[in-house]
Amino acid sequence: MTEDLHQALNRLEAWMRQYMKSWYNEAEDIQQAIRMKEEHTMRVLGYARELSEHLGLAGNDVIRAEIMGLLHDVGRFRQFTIYRTFNDAQSEDHAALGLKTIADEGLISSLPEKDQEIIRFAIWNHNKKVIEPAPDKISLMYAKILRDADKLDIYYVLEPFIAPSDGTGISPDFVRKFTAGEQCDYTMIRTMDDRKLVRLMWVYDINYSWTMKRVLEREYIDKIVRCLPQGDAEIDKGVQRLREYVKEKCNSEDKAE
């Protein structure tokens, strides 16, 4: 017997809140990281709901997006407690860890099989460089919704850590890719300024105008640009290209797949 999605969301939210609290730790660094991801989880749930409603979804179609937002980072809690890092390359893929927890706990096993497939696909792809080939348009749409909701909040989470260039510079390959409007390989990050360019290039992976407008309104892009090394013609060229892209994306029309 399958479970109603509204009932499932209530059950899963109660479970998730308890699960997140179960990772509380007396070690200050762990506790701070767990609380940060706890708060991030609930904000992403909210953004997933807002974005799906903006796209004209309603009822169970919105609840499906909320469930994804709620469960997307369930692997982060074990990851940080064990490895003391959120860096997947230095630990484990947190989407894979999350899907293992979801499977081990049977969290979505009572949902209709199609809902399970859509949710798993979105969670698996929320942290990947690109979305893998989707089995259908609806799975692709939900993967895009989750990626946008996640990125929007990551900009917020990382904002306090943005600082002026420390002089270590930017890797030449990163500058080249930035100027060309291409994504970089996260595993090749070497400096703090590399990280800033990667965050700027996330903009090219934002799927919906709704999300881009919020990134722009909250000045996340400007705050990062102001902290890049100044006077580099190639970086300036990349920034100009990015701003033109943002303007074009904000003027585009969103629609559900």
Phi, psi and omega in degrees: 000129182275156184261140174299138185295325179295316176297321180297318180298316178298316179297314183291325178293319177296318179295315184295319179299318178291320180297315181298319179293333181293344179263002177304145188217145178290337176290122189300319183294321178291314182301317180297318180293319179296316179295322179299316180287330175298313180291321177301317181304313184288328177290320179296321174305313181296317179294321178299320178295312182298316182293318180295322176294321177301325180282359177092008177283158181207166175058229182299332180293328176283317181300322178302317178293322178296319179298319177298314179299320181295319188261354192299328183247025182299335179284344184295327187291315175293318182304309184289321181298322181279314190257347183062031178206153171258008180278110183300323183295334181261001181219255176220157176297116186289338174291319177295318177300318180295316180295328176294316178298316179301318179289314182299323182271354181062035189294325183241012184293341180271357180276160174305144186304321180296320177298318178301316182296317181295316181296315179297318181298315181296316181294317179300323186266359186291336184245008182275158180301317175222159177285129178291162180309126184272149179290337180197171184294324182291323177295319178296317179301313182292326176297320178294318179301313182293318179298319179294315180299319180294311181298319180303318181281331177296322175303318179295314183297321184275346184308315182295344184264359178287131182218158177304157181307136180267006176089358181283345174083181181241137179300132183307322181294326178293318178299315180300314181293322179298314180297327180274354181074032181252156177284149178255159175281114183302330183290348181265003178298130180237333184230167177295326178289329171303315181300322180295318179295320178301316180295323176294321182288345171303332182305323181289348180256005176283131190268332189236144177302322179306315181290315182299321180298323179287324174298318181291313181301324183272004173060028179298321181293311182300321182294324178287316182302319181297339182259007175279159173303136185264153174084013178262116185298323181291319177296317179300322178296319178295321179296317180297318178299316181297317181297322178295321178295316180301315180299315179297317181294320180295332181271357181278164182256128178277146174205149176292149180292000000 
